[in-house]
């Protein structure tokens, strides 16, 4: 026997035809939810109900592996047709449900916490650059014999930008503490957020090897090395950490390497297990930094 799920229902079939079926609602919003559940690899309640008591089911989807024998290459799945219109469902209904499903997925992705972190850290860096440019302009203007009232608007603007920088930094701290607490405690919320931004998200950073994390943000230097030769970059964004950039030049590479290893473990915990391993990581990191400094 075969279990086949279509967008309009789930069916128990044999070569002689459909034996049992459960049809889904014709509400386009409910169909959209079913599509989302299938995409998330969930077992539908209708599939559980229909397969109850059956031990010889053949299935062609990995998400159904709990209730059947996974044989995706069985020709039955391509030869046997189940027409939606035969059961009173139209292609127009599928189209409408798919539009809702796509809209919901896009909205969910846009609301993703790490995407918000990426937008905030990119905005923060833009504000910092703006503040630096305006401060340089103010410094150059201030050395001229100028009426103070003329430069006051520029001072006000710089003050406003700096206030927004502090506000954004605080928000990044809060969001990183909620979504990447281990990483935040190891390398700091701002550097952690920049790493997430360069990687394109928390999950993407979590699957990167430590060697890649070590040089994230040094893409230009890496490209130049590959094109022109010379020395490869030893660090990227993590160089902004005080323990690295204030260290003697000859140990910065080693420090970057051990930081990257700890960040790799921290972000994996943040993305997958959700366990707080920051204390143990911090202890190991402090011990290794001490050993390097004593060499």
C-alpha positions, 0 to 999 in steps of 0.5 A, a space after each residue: 500500500 502507498 500513502 500519497 499526500 497532495 495539496 488537497 488531501 492524503 490518500 492510501 492507494 494500491 495499484 487498483 486504485 484509492 482505498 482510503 482518503 481524507 480530503 483537506 478543507 477548501 479554505 485557501 488559508 487552511 490549505 496555505 497552513 498545510 503547505 507550510 506544515 509540509 515544507 517544515 517536514 511535519 507529519 500532518 494529523 490527517 496522515 497520522 489518522 489515515 496510516 493508523 494500524 497500517 504497517 506496510 505503507 510505502 512512502 516517497 517523502 522523508 518527512 513521512 518516514 515514521 509511518 512508512 517505508 521510504 522508497 522514493 524511486 518506486 514507479 507507482 508514485 509517478 505512474 499513479 495519478 490523483 486529479 484534484 478536480 475529480 474531488 472538487 478542487 480547482 487549480 485556481 484554489 491552489 493558486 490562491 493558497 500558494 499566494 497566501 503561503 508565499 506571502 506568509 513565508 516572506 513575512 516570517 523571513 523578514 521578521 526573523 530576529 537575525 535579519 533584524 540584527 543584521 539591519 541594526 548593525 549595518 545601520 549602526 556602522 552607517 551612523 558611525 561613519 556619518 558621525 566620523 565624517 561630520 566630526 571631521 567636517 566640524 573640526 576643519 570648520 572650527 579652526 576658521 574664524 567662524 561665528 558659533 551660530 553658523 556651526 551650531 546646526 552641525 553640532 546639533 546633528 552630530 549630537 543627534 547621531 551620537 544619541 542614536 548610535 548609543 540607542 542602537 547599540 543598546 538595542 543590539 545588546 538586547 537582541 544579541 542577548 536574546 538570540 545569540 547569548 553565548 556568542 555575545 558573551 564570548 566576543 561582545 554583542 557588536 562584534 558578534 552582530 557584525 559576524 552574523 551580518 557578514 555570514 548572512 544570518 545566525 544559522 549560516 554563521 553556525 555552519 561555517 568552519 572556525 577558519 572562515 569565521 576567523 577571517 570574516 570581514 577580510 574578504 578584500 585582503 583575502 581576494 588580494 592575497 589570492 590574486 597577487 600573493 603575499 601573506 593571507 589575512 589572519 583576522 577579519 572582524 574579530 580583530 576589533 576585539 581589544 584582546 586582539 588589536 591591543 596584543 603584540 603583533 606576533 601573537 594576534 594570529 594565534 589569538 584570532 584563531 582561538 577566538 574563532 574556535 570559541 565563537 564557532 562553538 558558541 554560535 552553534 549552541 545559540 543556533 541549535 542546542 540553545 544551551 548556555 555554554 558561555 561560562 565553560 567557553 570563557 574559562 577555556 578562552 581565558 586559560 588559552 589567552 594566558 598561555 599564549 601571553 606567557 609564551 
